Amino acid sequence: MNLYLLTKSASVTPGIKVFYVVLILIGLLAIVASIFNWDWYFNSGRTRRICNLFGRTAARIIQVIVGLFLIGLSIYIILNT
């Protein structure tokens, strides 16, 4: 990902907007999975590592923060470019 996508002078093509919409959906998935404490989500890949390192409750909080960050950054980029 290039930095020019984060500047106001760059034009965002429709393909790039789709990418940011997908990031918003991934952020929503992380938040919903944390709220409902889905086992399939927290027993997979990197999320399992976070659970092993910090515990399940902390992993849920981290996932909410990551989800909010993804959503906020994506919306900011879509609206300001």
Secondary structure per residue as TSV (DSSP state, phi and psi in degrees):
chain	resnum	aa	ss	phi	psi
A	1	M	-	360.0	129.6
A	2	N	-	-92.2	154.1
A	3	L	G	-69.0	-23.1
A	4	Y	G	-63.0	-19.9
A	5	L	G	-71.2	-18.5
A	6	L	G	-96.0	0.4
A	7	T	S	-100.5	157.0
A	8	K	T	-71.1	-27.8
A	9	S	T	-74.8	-14.7
A	10	A	S	-82.3	142.8
A	11	S	-	-95.5	137.4
A	12	V	-	-96.3	120.0
A	13	T	-	-78.0	161.2
A	14	P	H	-57.7	-34.9
A	15	G	H	-63.5	-38.2
A	16	I	H	-70.4	-36.3
A	17	K	H	-63.1	-37.0
A	18	V	H	-61.9	-40.0
A	19	F	H	-58.5	-44.6
A	20	Y	H	-70.2	-32.4
A	21	V	H	-65.7	-38.9
A	22	V	H	-63.9	-39.4
A	23	L	H	-62.4	-37.8
A	24	I	H	-62.3	-43.2
A	25	L	H	-65.0	-38.1
A	26	I	H	-64.8	-40.8
A	27	G	H	-62.0	-41.9
A	28	L	H	-64.2	-39.2
A	29	L	H	-61.1	-43.7
A	30	A	H	-62.1	-41.1
A	31	I	H	-68.2	-47.2
A	32	V	H	-64.7	-40.6
A	33	A	H	-63.0	-35.4
A	34	S	H	-71.2	-40.0
A	35	I	H	-64.8	-45.0
A	36	F	H	-90.5	-0.9
A	37	N	T	54.2	50.2
A	38	W	-	-68.8	124.6
A	39	D	H	-64.7	-41.4
A	40	W	H	-61.3	-30.2
A	41	Y	H	-77.3	-43.3
A	42	F	H	-84.7	-7.1
A	43	N	T	-101.5	10.8
A	44	S	S	-112.6	139.9
A	45	G	H	42.1	-125.0
A	46	R	H	-67.1	-29.4
A	47	T	H	-65.9	-35.0
A	48	R	H	-64.1	-38.2
A	49	R	H	-63.7	-40.8
A	50	I	H	-63.5	-41.0
A	51	C	H	-62.0	-41.9
A	52	N	H	-67.5	-35.6
A	53	L	H	-76.5	-44.3
A	54	F	H	-114.4	-13.5
A	55	G	-	97.6	160.7
A	56	R	H	-66.7	-41.7
A	57	T	H	-64.9	-44.8
A	58	A	H	-65.7	-36.3
A	59	A	H	-63.9	-37.9
A	60	R	H	-65.5	-41.2
A	61	I	H	-65.2	-43.2
A	62	I	H	-61.8	-41.3
A	63	Q	H	-66.1	-36.2
A	64	V	H	-64.2	-43.1
A	65	I	H	-63.6	-44.4
A	66	V	H	-63.0	-42.6
A	67	G	H	-61.6	-44.7
A	68	L	H	-64.1	-38.4
A	69	F	H	-63.4	-46.7
A	70	L	H	-61.2	-43.9
A	71	I	H	-65.4	-48.6
A	72	G	H	-62.1	-45.8
A	73	L	H	-64.6	-42.4
A	74	S	H	-63.7	-45.4
A	75	I	H	-64.3	-41.2
A	76	Y	H	-60.0	-46.0
A	77	I	H	-66.9	-41.8
A	78	I	H	-63.8	-42.0
A	79	L	H	-78.0	-26.2
A	80	N	H	-104.3	11.0
A	81	T	-	-125.4	360.0
